[in-house]
Amino acid sequence: MFDYNTYPTVSVSYTTENNFNVTLSHYKSKQENQLPASPPPAKTYAELNEQSTHLLISHVEVLEMFQITSRATIYKWRQTRSFPEPITLMPLRWLRSAVEEWKYNTSRFGKRF
C-alpha cells in the first residue's frame, strides 16, 4: 500500500487572460471570505436545446437555416449527403463552420438541400 503522506506537496498557479497570477491559496482565501452563493437555477431541457453560440449551432437553428421541419431530414442527410456529424448528442449541437461549409458546397454544385 502506498503512503501518500510522504509525497512532496506541489504548488500550482494559474494565469488568466488578464495576466493576473492566481495561486490556489489566493483562490481559497477569496472563497472563504465570501458568503455561500446559491447556485444558478437549472435550465430546462427546452432552454438548453434552443441555445446556439458562434461556434456551435443547435438543431432548432439548423432546421431554420435549411427551412425544414423535421430532425429526421437531418438524419437522412447525414446518411446520404455527408451532412456533418453532431459534436454533442444531448443537447444536439453541430460545429457552425462545418454546417455552413456543407451548405456552401451543396449549393455551389447546384444541389438543393
URMO-V240877 format. One record per helix or strand. SS is the DSSP state (a for helix, b for strand). FROM is the first residue (numbers start at 1). LEN is the number of residues. If there is no record, write none. Layout:
[[SS/FROM/LEN] [SS/FROM/LEN]]
This chain:
[[a/4/3] [b/13/3] [b/21/3] [a/24/10] [a/45/6] [b/56/3] [a/59/7] [a/71/10] [b/88/2] [b/92/4] [a/96/13]]
